[in-house]
Amino acid sequence: MGSDGSIILAFDLYGTLLSTESIAKELTNQFGAEKATTIAATWRKYQLEYTWRLNNMNQYLPFSTITQRSLHHAIAENNLELQSKTAASLMSAYDCLSTFPDVAPALQSLAKQSSITPVIFSNGTREMVSNSVNQSPDLSPYSGIFKNIVTVEEVQKFKPHPDVYYHLAAKVGKKREQMGDMWLISGNPFDIVGAKAAGMNSVWVDREAGGWADGLIEGEKGRPDLVVHGLVQLMEAIEAGKISTPDTRI
């Protein structure tokens, strides 16, 4: 719980609240509809892959730099050219990503939940995340709901490295032995598994309803505590008492 007794929900940003696929609209303007979806998916793939490779190499680059370099990688892989002006336009569009359709009604409901302390928890830089939260036309009306923005810059590691989850705990006033007091909300399976390995509770947002397929860690430690198909269903779970901490479980 938070210091006021509330339940801490740590929301991943990219791929959970904000849809990175929505940048395909800007890519369509630059490269046409046929290429846009492929480029967007490839860009996201290398954006994540770069973070994992840096973790393994014990190196760090700001997420904004990773995002820009993975964009160039995606463009090159699709045998296209990227002008500096176009790159700047695409990076700017990353600050205005659309939310998933279920996000707004869920956040409207969350604002009424006094027992919940919501925070943003992201790989992004503080500047990048703040821009996304405050400039996204869809998300900015709800920016005041989140009590903190926690990013990985200080620890210079990326999800799913355990240090980033311990960093989150420290930022919300928790010790390592209190990891079970927090819930990660994420649409990214690697994030779910990382949080569980660090001792957190987790809710996987399975919008495509494909079911949990990640087989890295066997048993309950390798699976989310709860699966929802959208954030409205998450709010229903909260109202039903399915989101709790060890101190409040019966």
matplotlib code that plots the C-alpha trace (Angstrom):
import matplotlib.pyplot as plt

x = [0.0, 1.0, 1.7, -2.0, -3.0, -4.0, -3.2, -0.4, -1.1, 1.9, 0.8, 3.2, 2.8, 3.8, 1.7, -0.6, -2.0, -0.6, -0.8, 2.5, 0.6, -1.2, 2.0, 1.2, -0.9, 2.1, 4.1, 1.3, 1.7, 5.4, 5.6, 2.1, -0.3, 1.2, 4.5, 3.2, 2.0, 5.1, 7.4, 5.5, 5.8, 9.4, 10.2, 8.6, 10.4, 13.8, 13.0, 12.4, 15.2, 17.7, 16.8, 17.3, 20.6, 21.8, 20.8, 22.8, 25.8, 25.6, 25.2, 22.7, 21.3, 18.3, 15.1, 14.7, 18.0, 16.9, 13.6, 15.4, 18.0, 15.4, 13.4, 16.4, 16.8, 13.2, 13.4, 16.6, 15.2, 12.3, 14.7, 13.6, 15.3, 14.7, 15.3, 16.2, 13.0, 10.9, 12.7, 12.1, 8.4, 8.1, 9.8, 7.5, 4.5, 5.7, 4.8, 1.2, 0.3, -3.3, -4.6, -6.4, -10.2, -10.7, -8.3, -10.4, -13.5, -11.2, -9.3, -12.6, -13.6, -10.1, -10.3, -13.2, -11.2, -9.8, -8.2, -6.0, -2.7, -1.9, 1.5, 3.2, 6.1, 8.0, 11.3, 11.1, 13.0, 11.3, 11.1, 9.7, 7.1, 6.0, 5.6, 3.6, 1.3, 0.8, 0.7, -1.3, -4.7, -6.3, -4.3, -3.6, -7.1, -6.3, -2.7, -3.7, -4.9, -1.3, 0.4, 3.9, 5.9, 8.6, 11.2, 14.4, 16.9, 18.3, 19.1, 20.1, 18.6, 15.5, 12.6, 12.6, 15.9, 15.0, 16.6, 13.9, 11.2, 13.1, 13.6, 9.8, 9.4, 11.8, 10.0, 6.6, 8.0, 8.4, 11.2, 12.2, 10.4, 7.2, 7.2, 3.9, 2.2, 2.4, 0.6, 2.0, -0.5, 1.0, 0.2, 3.7, 4.4, 8.1, 7.2, 4.7, 7.3, 10.0, 7.6, 6.7, 10.4, 11.0, 8.1, 5.3, 1.7, 0.7, -2.2, -1.7, -3.9, -4.6, -6.6, -6.4, -7.8, -5.1, -4.3, -1.1, 1.6, 4.9, 6.7, 10.0, 9.2, 7.1, 4.3, 2.5, 5.7, 5.8, 2.2, 0.2, -2.0, -4.9, -5.7, -8.0, -9.0, -9.1, -8.7, -12.5, -12.3, -9.4, -11.7, -14.3, -11.7, -10.8, -14.5, -14.8, -11.9, -9.6, -6.8, -5.4, -2.2, -1.1, -2.4, -5.9, -6.3, -8.5]
y = [0.0, 3.6, 5.6, 6.6, 2.9, 2.9, 0.1, 1.0, 0.3, 0.8, 1.3, 0.6, 3.4, 2.2, -0.8, -0.6, 2.9, 4.3, 2.3, 2.4, 1.2, 4.5, 6.1, 4.2, 7.2, 9.5, 6.7, 6.5, 10.2, 9.6, 6.2, 5.2, 2.8, -0.4, 0.2, 2.0, -1.0, -3.0, -0.1, 0.5, -3.1, -3.3, -0.1, -1.4, -4.7, -3.2, -0.6, -3.4, -5.6, -2.7, -2.4, -6.1, -6.1, -3.1, -4.8, -7.9, -5.8, -3.8, -0.6, 2.2, 4.7, 7.0, 5.5, 8.5, 7.6, 4.0, 5.0, 7.1, 4.5, 1.7, 3.9, 4.1, 0.3, -0.3, 2.1, 0.5, -3.0, -1.9, -0.6, 3.0, 6.3, 8.6, 12.3, 14.3, 16.3, 13.1, 11.5, 14.6, 14.5, 10.9, 11.4, 14.3, 12.1, 9.6, 12.3, 12.3, 8.6, 7.5, 5.6, 2.2, 2.7, 1.1, 3.5, 6.7, 5.0, 3.1, 6.2, 8.1, 5.3, 5.1, 8.8, 7.9, 5.2, 6.7, 3.4, 3.3, 5.2, 5.0, 5.7, 5.6, 3.1, 3.2, 2.5, 6.0, 9.0, 11.4, 14.0, 11.5, 10.1, 13.5, 14.7, 11.6, 11.9, 15.7, 16.0, 12.9, 14.3, 11.1, 10.7, 14.3, 15.0, 12.3, 13.2, 14.4, 10.9, 9.6, 10.5, 9.9, 9.1, 6.6, 6.0, 3.9, 6.7, 6.7, 3.0, 2.9, -0.5, -1.5, -3.8, -6.7, -6.1, -6.6, -3.3, -1.3, -2.9, -2.3, 1.3, 1.6, 0.3, 2.9, 5.6, 4.7, 4.2, 0.5, -1.8, -4.9, -7.2, -5.2, -5.9, -7.8, -4.5, -3.3, -4.3, -3.9, -3.3, -4.1, -5.4, -6.6, -10.3, -9.7, -6.9, -9.2, -11.9, -9.4, -8.0, -11.4, -12.4, -9.3, -10.2, -7.9, -8.8, -8.4, -7.9, -8.7, -6.7, -9.2, -7.1, -9.6, -12.3, -14.7, -16.2, -16.4, -18.1, -17.0, -20.2, -18.8, -19.4, -22.5, -22.4, -19.5, -17.4, -17.2, -16.1, -13.0, -13.0, -11.7, -11.5, -8.8, -8.0, -4.3, -1.7, -1.5, -5.1, -4.1, -1.6, -4.3, -6.5, -3.6, -3.1, -6.9, -6.8, -8.9, -6.3, -6.2, -6.4, -9.1, -7.0, -6.8, -10.3, -12.8]
z = [0.0, -0.3, 2.8, 3.0, 2.9, -0.8, -3.2, -5.7, -9.4, -11.6, -15.2, -18.0, -20.7, -24.1, -25.2, -22.2, -22.0, -25.3, -28.5, -30.4, -33.5, -33.6, -35.0, -38.2, -39.2, -39.3, -41.1, -43.6, -44.4, -45.0, -46.6, -47.6, -46.1, -47.5, -45.6, -42.5, -40.5, -41.2, -40.3, -37.0, -35.9, -36.9, -35.1, -31.9, -32.2, -32.4, -29.8, -27.3, -28.6, -28.1, -24.4, -23.8, -25.6, -23.6, -20.4, -21.3, -22.3, -19.0, -21.0, -21.1, -23.6, -23.1, -24.4, -26.7, -28.3, -28.6, -30.1, -32.8, -33.6, -33.8, -36.2, -38.5, -38.2, -39.2, -42.1, -43.4, -43.1, -45.3, -47.9, -47.5, -46.8, -43.9, -44.2, -41.0, -41.2, -41.5, -38.5, -36.4, -37.4, -36.4, -33.1, -32.4, -33.2, -30.5, -28.0, -29.2, -29.3, -29.1, -26.2, -26.6, -26.7, -23.2, -21.5, -21.2, -19.5, -17.2, -16.1, -15.5, -13.2, -11.6, -10.7, -8.3, -6.5, -3.3, -2.3, -5.4, -6.0, -9.7, -11.1, -14.5, -14.7, -17.9, -19.8, -21.2, -20.1, -17.7, -20.5, -23.0, -20.7, -19.4, -23.0, -23.8, -20.8, -21.2, -25.0, -26.0, -26.9, -25.5, -22.3, -21.3, -19.9, -17.3, -16.5, -13.0, -12.0, -11.8, -8.6, -9.9, -13.0, -12.4, -15.1, -15.3, -15.9, -12.4, -12.4, -16.1, -16.7, -18.6, -18.0, -17.2, -15.1, -11.4, -10.5, -12.3, -10.2, -7.0, -8.1, -8.5, -5.0, -3.6, -5.5, -3.9, -0.4, -0.4, 0.7, -1.3, 1.2, 0.3, -3.4, -3.0, -2.0, -5.6, -8.8, -12.3, -15.1, -18.4, -21.9, -22.4, -21.3, -20.7, -18.2, -16.4, -16.0, -14.9, -12.2, -11.0, -10.7, -8.6, -6.3, -7.6, -8.3, -12.0, -14.3, -17.9, -20.3, -23.1, -25.5, -28.3, -26.0, -27.3, -23.9, -22.0, -24.0, -22.5, -21.3, -19.9, -16.3, -15.3, -12.8, -11.2, -10.9, -14.7, -15.1, -14.3, -11.2, -13.2, -16.9, -18.3, -21.8, -21.3, -18.5, -18.0, -16.9, -14.6, -12.9, -12.5, -10.8, -8.4, -7.5, -7.0, -4.5, -6.7, -6.5, -3.0, -1.0, 1.5, 4.4, 3.0, 1.6, 3.5]

ax = plt.figure().add_subplot(projection="3d")
ax.plot(x, y, z, "-o")
ax.set_aspect("equal")
plt.show()
